[in-house]
Amino acid sequence: MTAGYGEGHNAAARALETAFNEECPATALVVDVFALSCPRINSFVRRAYLAAINGTPRLWKNVYAWMDSPGFMKSSVRMLWAQSRMLEAILQRQRTSAICSTFPAYAALFRKLAREGRFSVPQYNVVTDSISINSIWWRPGCDGWFVPNEDSAEVMRAAGVDPSRIHVTGFPVTPFFRRNEGVLVRPDLSLGAAPRILYIVNSGTRNAEATARRLLAEEGWEVTCTVGRDESLRRALTAVAAERPRPASILGWTDQIPRLLMTHHVVVSKAGGATTQEAIAARCPMVVSQVVPGQEEGNCELLLRHGAGALATTPDAVIETLRSAFADGGHGWAGWHGALDPLARPDAARAIVAHVLARVGSAASEPSAGLTEALR
């Protein structure tokens, strides 16, 4: 179960679907009940969400804090009757054996259905945030939580979540990372290779063109910019890149981000959940150029806490940070890169699949622990 409020939820869901179906073909299905039940309302709310996180971050920080309050989901679930009805219909039609939710609001819906005697299979939350985890991930209860790192597990333990139900598996990423470990390599900076920088321009990225122009002005670096569907920016940067003595790649929308992360030395981007976790899986240090208050703060803190990247929120700061990292044969970069090793779990999706399938195998004669608790 997923929802289109941030790419991290969808990326995790797709990775899990792939991993389940590799293990047991035609087993898993990705579903976004919010988009299916009320497409027009969902589209409007998604646009409002993007406008808030990109245009009014202080307002979004207050909204995020309000969502963290104990009564938020209890009152909000009453408004989700259409989603609840469709969710129940899908569960019955698919003869569901287990649920993995990569979007936190589903847990409250499942609790409601459980109280009404209409849901009884194991349900897990796959937490897509790090450290700054909103309590809506755990307040409704479930059979278990899969979390991306030990730092996040400690936050949940401190909040009173049953430690036996918290599983530190990593963030589920595409199997591309696991399959290409040791296959795709970066040039050795200590031998004088040119640094490779990947700049990912997301929707709402501040200082995007200025940062890209500064990166392209560094003639000793190999630069790749992905600009999504911003054709105006792509044309402008392509013209700048054409004047460089060293080639640069200016890409529009691309599905090659995993490959780019594994072949570049550093990624410059906002601290989105999917981008941060894919960079970790690729062992590609990250220079965070923008942080959305709330959920992205923890992603940035994770990198800084472990010395696996840096925060640089202006074009000048980005360039100075990279110059420092690449100095002395990439000594600073090597420190970042080494710090990612304990965090990288490119096999996270398969670990989650193994746990869920083991639970399903023993669930036929046992009640669902998390939902039994929810019914009390």
C-alpha positions in Angstrom: 0.0 0.0 0.0 1.4 3.4 -1.0 0.4 7.0 -1.8 1.9 9.6 -4.0 2.9 12.1 -1.3 6.6 12.0 -1.8 8.5 9.6 -4.1 9.9 7.7 -1.2 6.6 5.9 -0.5 6.2 4.8 -4.1 9.9 3.8 -4.6 9.8 1.6 -1.5 6.5 0.0 -2.7 7.8 -0.7 -6.2 11.0 -2.3 -4.8 9.0 -4.5 -2.5 6.7 -5.6 -5.3 9.7 -6.6 -7.4 11.3 -8.5 -4.5 8.1 -10.4 -3.6 7.4 -11.3 -7.2 11.0 -12.5 -7.6 10.5 -14.8 -4.7 7.0 -15.9 -5.5 5.8 -14.8 -9.0 2.5 -13.0 -9.2 2.3 -12.6 -5.4 2.5 -8.9 -4.8 0.5 -5.9 -6.0 1.1 -2.2 -5.4 -2.1 -0.3 -4.6 -2.7 3.4 -4.0 -6.2 3.5 -2.5 -6.1 7.3 -2.2 -5.6 7.7 -6.0 -8.1 5.0 -6.9 -11.0 6.0 -4.6 -11.0 9.8 -5.1 -8.7 10.7 -8.0 -9.7 14.3 -8.3 -9.5 15.1 -4.6 -6.3 13.2 -4.4 -4.7 15.1 -7.2 -5.8 18.4 -5.6 -4.4 17.4 -2.2 -1.1 16.2 -3.7 -0.7 19.6 -5.5 -1.4 21.4 -2.2 1.1 19.2 -0.5 3.8 19.9 -3.0 3.0 23.7 -2.9 3.3 23.6 0.9 6.6 21.8 1.1 8.2 23.8 -1.7 6.6 27.2 -1.3 5.7 27.5 2.4 8.1 25.3 4.3 7.4 27.0 7.7 3.7 26.3 7.2 4.4 22.7 6.4 6.5 22.4 9.5 3.5 23.4 11.6 1.3 21.0 9.7 3.8 18.2 10.3 3.9 18.9 14.0 0.0 18.9 14.1 0.0 15.5 12.4 2.3 14.3 15.2 -0.3 14.9 17.8 -2.1 11.9 19.4 -5.6 12.7 18.1 -4.7 13.4 14.5 -5.3 10.0 12.9 -8.2 9.2 15.1 -10.1 12.2 13.8 -8.8 12.0 10.3 -9.8 8.4 9.7 -13.4 9.4 9.9 -13.0 11.4 6.7 -11.5 8.4 4.8 -14.7 6.4 4.4 -14.4 6.1 0.6 -10.8 4.9 1.0 -11.9 2.4 3.7 -14.6 0.9 1.5 -12.3 0.5 -1.5 -9.6 -0.9 0.7 -11.9 -3.6 2.0 -13.1 -4.5 -1.5 -9.5 -4.8 -2.8 -8.5 -7.0 0.1 -11.4 -9.3 -0.5 -10.9 -9.5 -4.2 -7.2 -10.2 -4.0 -7.6 -12.7 -1.1 -4.8 -10.9 0.7 -2.4 -12.8 2.9 -0.3 -9.9 4.2 0.0 -6.1 3.9 3.1 -3.9 3.7 2.3 -0.2 4.0 4.9 2.4 2.8 2.5 5.3 3.7 1.6 5.7 7.3 -2.1 6.6 7.0 -3.1 3.1 6.1 -2.4 1.7 9.6 -5.4 3.7 11.0 -7.6 2.4 8.2 -6.6 -1.2 8.9 -7.3 -0.7 12.6 -10.8 0.6 11.8 -11.5 -2.5 9.6 -10.1 -4.8 12.3 -12.4 -3.3 14.9 -15.3 -4.0 12.6 -14.2 -7.6 12.1 -13.3 -7.1 8.4 -9.6 -7.5 8.5 -7.3 -10.0 10.2 -4.2 -10.7 8.2 -0.6 -9.5 9.2 0.0 -5.9 8.4 3.5 -4.2 8.5 4.6 -0.6 8.2 7.7 0.1 6.1 9.0 3.3 7.5 10.4 5.5 4.7 11.7 8.4 7.0 14.7 8.5 9.2 15.1 10.0 12.7 12.4 12.7 12.3 9.7 10.1 12.2 6.1 11.3 12.7 4.2 9.3 15.3 1.4 8.5 12.8 3.8 5.7 11.7 3.3 3.8 15.0 0.3 5.1 17.0 -2.4 2.9 15.3 -0.3 -0.2 15.8 0.5 -3.0 13.4 2.3 -6.4 13.4 5.7 -4.9 12.9 7.8 -2.0 11.6 10.6 -2.3 9.1 12.9 0.7 9.6 15.8 2.0 7.5 18.5 2.3 10.1 19.4 1.8 13.8 19.1 5.6 14.4 15.4 5.4 13.5 14.8 2.3 15.5 16.1 4.0 18.6 13.7 6.9 18.1 10.8 4.5 18.0 12.0 2.5 21.0 12.3 5.7 22.9 8.7 6.5 22.0 7.5 3.3 23.6 7.1 1.0 20.5 7.6 -2.7 21.3 11.3 -3.4 20.4 10.5 -6.9 19.4 8.4 -5.6 16.5 11.0 -3.2 15.2 13.2 -4.7 12.4 16.2 -2.8 11.2 16.3 -4.0 7.5 17.2 -0.8 5.6 15.1 1.0 3.1 13.8 -1.2 0.2 15.5 -0.1 -3.0 15.5 -1.4 -6.5 17.5 -4.7 -6.9 19.7 -2.8 -9.4 21.9 -1.7 -6.5 22.4 -5.2 -5.2 23.0 -6.7 -8.6 25.6 -4.1 -9.6 27.7 -4.0 -6.4 31.3 -4.4 -7.6 30.2 -4.2 -11.2 29.7 -0.5 -11.7 32.7 1.4 -10.3 33.8 5.0 -10.0 37.2 6.3 -11.3 39.8 6.4 -8.5 40.2 10.0 -7.3 43.5 9.2 -5.5 45.0 8.4 -8.9 44.0 11.8 -10.3 40.7 10.9 -11.9 38.2 13.7 -12.5 35.5 13.9 -9.9 32.0 13.0 -11.2 29.1 15.1 -9.8 25.4 14.3 -10.2 23.0 17.2 -9.6 19.4 16.2 -9.2 17.0 19.0 -9.7 13.6 18.2 -8.0 10.3 20.0 -8.2 10.6 23.2 -6.1 14.4 23.1 -5.9 15.8 26.5 -4.9 18.7 28.0 -6.7 18.6 25.2 -9.2 19.9 27.1 -12.3 22.5 29.0 -10.3 23.8 25.9 -8.7 24.0 24.0 -12.0 25.8 26.9 -13.7 28.4 27.0 -10.9 28.9 23.2 -11.2 29.3 23.5 -15.0 31.9 26.3 -14.5 34.2 23.8 -12.8 36.1 22.6 -15.8 38.0 19.9 -14.0 34.8 18.1 -13.0 32.5 15.7 -14.9 29.0 16.9 -14.3 25.6 15.4 -14.9 22.4 17.3 -14.3 18.9 15.8 -14.2 16.2 18.4 -14.5 13.0 16.4 -14.7 10.4 17.8 -16.9 11.7 21.4 -16.8 12.4 21.8 -20.5 13.3 25.5 -20.2 16.1 24.7 -17.6 17.3 21.8 -19.7 17.7 24.0 -22.8 19.5 26.7 -20.8 21.9 24.3 -19.2 22.6 22.4 -22.4 23.8 25.7 -24.0 26.1 26.3 -21.0 27.4 22.7 -21.2 28.2 23.0 -24.9 30.8 25.7 -24.0 32.7 23.5 -21.6 36.0 21.9 -22.6 35.0 18.8 -20.6 31.7 17.2 -21.7 28.6 17.4 -19.4 25.3 15.6 -19.5 22.0 17.5 -19.1 19.2 15.1 -18.8 15.4 15.6 -18.6 13.3 12.9 -16.9 15.3 9.7 -16.6 14.9 6.3 -15.1 18.7 5.9 -14.8 19.2 7.5 -11.4 20.4 4.2 -9.8 23.1 3.8 -12.5 24.1 7.4 -12.2 24.4 7.2 -8.4 26.6 4.1 -8.7 28.9 5.8 -11.3 29.3 9.3 -9.8 31.3 10.3 -6.8 28.8 12.7 -5.2 25.2 13.6 -5.6 23.9 17.1 -4.9 20.2 17.1 -4.1 17.4 17.9 -1.7 17.1 15.4 1.1 14.1 13.5 -0.2 13.5 10.0 1.2 14.0 8.0 -2.0 17.0 10.0 -3.2 18.8 9.9 0.2 18.2 6.2 0.7 19.2 5.3 -2.9 22.4 7.4 -2.5 23.1 5.4 0.6 22.5 2.1 -1.1 24.8 3.2 -4.0 27.4 4.4 -1.4 27.3 7.8 -3.2 28.0 10.6 -0.7 25.4 13.3 -0.7 25.7 17.1 -0.5 22.2 18.2 0.7 21.3 21.4 -1.0 17.8 21.8 0.4 15.8 20.3 3.4 12.0 20.2 3.6 11.1 20.7 7.3 9.7 17.7 9.0 10.4 14.4 7.3 13.5 15.5 5.4 15.3 16.9 8.4 15.9 13.4 9.7 17.4 12.3 6.3 19.9 15.1 6.4 20.7 14.5 10.1 21.4 10.8 9.3 24.1 11.7 6.8 25.6 14.4 9.0 25.5 12.3 12.2 27.5 9.5 10.4 29.8 11.8 8.5 28.5 10.5 5.2 27.8 13.8 3.5 27.3 17.5 4.0 24.7 20.3 4.1 25.3 23.2 1.7 22.2 25.3 0.9 23.7 28.0 -1.4 25.5 27.6 -4.8 28.7 29.0 -3.2 28.5 26.6 -0.3 27.9 23.6 -2.7 31.0 24.4 -4.7 33.2 25.1 -1.7 32.1 21.8 0.0 32.9 19.8 -3.1 36.3 21.5 -3.6 37.2 20.6 -0.1 36.0 17.0 -0.5 38.0 16.5 -3.7 41.2 18.1 -2.4 44.3 16.0 -1.6 43.3 13.2 -3.9 39.7 13.1 -2.6 40.7 12.6 1.0 37.5 14.2 2.3 35.4 12.2 -0.2 36.9 8.9 0.9 35.8 9.7 4.5 32.2 10.2 3.4 32.3 7.1 1.2 33.7 4.9 4.0 31.0 6.2 6.4 28.3 4.9 4.1 29.3 1.3 4.3 27.6 0.6 7.7 24.4 2.3 6.5 24.1 0.7 3.0 21.6 -2.1 2.8 20.9 -2.7 -0.8 19.3 -6.1 0.0 16.7 -4.5 2.3 13.7 -5.5 0.1 14.6 -9.2 0.2 15.1 -9.1 3.9 11.6 -7.7 4.4 10.2 -10.2 2.0 11.8 -13.1 3.9 10.3 -11.9 7.2 6.8 -11.4 5.8 6.7 -14.7 4.0 7.9 -16.5 7.1 5.1 -14.8 9.1 2.5 -15.6 6.4 3.7 -19.3 6.5 2.9 -19.5 10.2 -0.2 -17.2 10.3 -2.8 -19.6 9.1 -3.5 -20.9 12.7 -2.5 -17.8 14.6 -4.2 -14.4 15.2 -2.5 -11.3 13.9 -0.7 -9.9 17.0 -0.8 -6.3 16.1 -4.4 -6.3 15.1 -5.4 -8.3 18.2 -3.9 -5.5 20.2 -5.7 -2.9 18.1 -9.0 -4.5 18.9 -8.6 -4.1 22.6 
